[in-house]
């Protein structure tokens, strides 16, 4: 997911997407422990997506505090 796509999301959608991505990462880890994934690089991509989402969420929080 690109940064431009992340910035277009509303805050509730952003939080929902974070939960979805974290759940997907846990499932991928469990599946990889049982049977190796075809593309283990996918786990790294999911981690990066989660960090991008969290970064955007944090920047929104800081922007709201600075406006007050």
Backbone bond lengths (Angstrom), bond angles and torsions (degrees), N, CA, C in turn:
res aa  C-N    CA-C-N  psi(-1)  N-CA   C-N-CA  omega(-1)  CA-C   N-CA-C  phi
1 X - - - 1.441 - - 1.523 107.94 -
2 X 1.302 115.39 132.50 1.452 120.45 -177.01 1.530 110.90 -85.84
3 X 1.321 114.97 158.63 1.455 121.19 180.00 1.529 110.83 -60.18
4 X 1.319 117.02 -39.99 1.467 119.98 -179.60 1.531 111.00 -62.51
5 X 1.316 117.13 -36.43 1.458 120.86 177.95 1.528 110.55 -69.20
6 X 1.319 115.75 -37.76 1.465 120.81 -178.98 1.525 110.19 -66.25
7 X 1.317 117.19 -41.52 1.461 121.14 -178.52 1.519 112.67 -66.31
8 X 1.317 117.63 -23.43 1.466 121.43 179.30 1.530 112.18 -77.32
9 X 1.327 117.42 -18.80 1.457 121.16 -178.48 1.526 110.70 -72.90
10 X 1.323 116.03 146.91 1.459 119.71 173.19 1.528 108.17 -78.28
11 X 1.309 116.51 165.21 1.462 120.74 -177.10 1.532 112.51 -61.04
12 X 1.337 120.06 -45.46 1.475 118.56 177.05 1.536 112.41 -62.30
13 X 1.331 116.29 -37.89 1.458 119.39 177.73 1.529 110.66 -65.73
14 X 1.312 115.92 -35.85 1.458 121.55 178.90 1.523 110.52 -63.61
15 X 1.315 116.56 -45.17 1.470 121.41 179.26 1.528 110.13 -64.21
16 X 1.314 116.64 -42.25 1.466 120.81 178.59 1.525 111.10 -63.24
17 X 1.318 116.18 -40.70 1.468 120.88 179.81 1.530 111.26 -65.95
18 X 1.335 117.02 -37.34 1.468 121.10 177.09 1.520 109.88 -60.99
19 X 1.333 116.73 -46.72 1.470 120.37 179.10 1.523 111.22 -61.44
20 X 1.321 116.97 -41.82 1.457 121.35 179.92 1.528 111.33 -63.13
21 X 1.322 115.94 -44.93 1.469 120.36 -178.75 1.525 111.18 -66.37
22 X 1.330 117.32 -39.08 1.468 120.38 178.49 1.528 110.83 -64.60
23 X 1.325 116.36 -41.27 1.467 120.67 177.68 1.526 110.44 -63.01
24 X 1.322 115.91 -42.45 1.461 120.25 179.46 1.524 111.01 -63.61
25 X 1.333 117.18 -38.63 1.461 120.77 179.31 1.524 111.17 -64.69
26 X 1.317 116.89 -42.30 1.465 120.62 178.64 1.524 110.37 -61.99
27 X 1.324 116.68 -44.12 1.472 120.34 178.53 1.528 111.41 -62.55
28 X 1.340 115.64 -40.91 1.464 119.41 179.73 1.524 111.11 -64.25
29 X 1.334 116.68 -39.99 1.465 120.59 178.47 1.524 111.37 -63.18
30 X 1.333 115.95 -43.42 1.462 119.70 178.80 1.527 111.28 -64.71
31 X 1.321 116.59 -44.24 1.459 120.25 178.76 1.525 111.36 -64.10
32 X 1.314 116.72 -36.68 1.458 120.64 -179.53 1.528 110.67 -69.87
33 X 1.329 117.54 -31.93 1.465 120.55 178.31 1.527 110.69 -68.82
34 X 1.318 116.86 -34.57 1.463 121.28 -179.07 1.527 110.40 -81.37
35 X 1.302 115.88 -54.62 1.460 122.79 -179.24 1.525 107.93 -132.28
36 X 1.311 118.55 125.79 1.469 119.54 -179.01 1.531 111.58 -56.60
37 X 1.325 114.73 138.91 1.461 120.47 179.36 1.520 110.10 -71.05
38 X 1.330 116.00 153.56 1.459 120.30 176.16 1.521 110.18 -65.41
39 X 1.333 115.90 -38.39 1.453 121.02 -178.44 1.537 109.36 -131.46
40 X 1.329 118.68 90.19 1.464 120.54 -178.78 1.528 112.86 -66.28
41 X 1.321 117.40 -16.28 1.464 121.78 177.31 1.529 110.86 -63.25
42 X 1.319 116.35 -22.24 1.468 121.58 179.92 1.529 110.81 -61.60
43 X 1.336 117.68 -34.82 1.464 120.62 178.32 1.525 110.16 -63.75
44 X 1.301 117.14 -39.40 1.458 120.98 178.67 1.525 110.68 -64.89
45 X 1.310 116.90 -40.12 1.461 121.16 178.38 1.531 111.11 -63.19
46 X 1.326 116.52 -39.80 1.463 120.41 179.47 1.530 110.03 -66.39
47 X 1.329 117.29 -41.16 1.463 120.66 177.42 1.523 111.06 -61.33
48 X 1.323 116.81 -41.57 1.458 120.62 178.64 1.533 111.39 -65.29
49 X 1.310 116.24 -39.10 1.456 120.23 177.97 1.524 110.51 -63.50
50 X 1.329 116.72 -43.01 1.465 120.86 178.49 1.528 110.10 -61.07
51 X 1.316 117.03 -44.08 1.463 119.43 -179.20 1.523 111.46 -66.35
52 X 1.310 117.25 -36.42 1.472 120.17 176.66 1.525 111.14 -64.55
53 X 1.336 115.77 -42.36 1.460 120.06 179.05 1.528 111.01 -64.01
54 X 1.328 116.61 -43.72 1.458 120.14 179.52 1.522 111.70 -65.61
55 X 1.310 116.57 -36.71 1.462 120.79 178.38 1.524 110.89 -64.41
56 X 1.299 116.74 -43.63 1.470 120.51 178.68 1.528 110.49 -64.94
57 X 1.320 117.02 -41.08 1.462 120.50 178.67 1.529 110.40 -61.84
58 X 1.309 116.77 -43.89 1.468 121.16 179.69 1.525 111.13 -65.32
59 X 1.299 118.22 -40.27 1.463 120.37 179.21 1.522 111.09 -64.89
60 X 1.319 116.87 -35.13 1.473 120.06 176.36 1.517 110.62 -66.56
61 X 1.329 117.08 -40.30 1.462 120.61 178.13 1.525 109.98 -61.93
62 X 1.310 116.72 -44.40 1.457 120.16 -179.13 1.519 111.83 -66.66
63 X 1.320 117.56 -36.99 1.455 121.22 177.42 1.522 111.61 -64.45
64 X 1.328 116.44 -38.50 1.461 120.09 178.80 1.523 111.03 -66.80
65 X 1.338 116.63 -39.10 1.472 120.20 179.79 1.513 111.14 -68.48
66 X 1.310 117.19 -35.66 1.463 119.85 -178.82 1.524 111.78 -72.11
67 X 1.323 117.34 -26.07 1.462 121.31 179.73 1.538 111.42 -74.52
68 X 1.291 115.95 -26.32 1.491 120.57 -176.81 1.499 111.07 -77.75
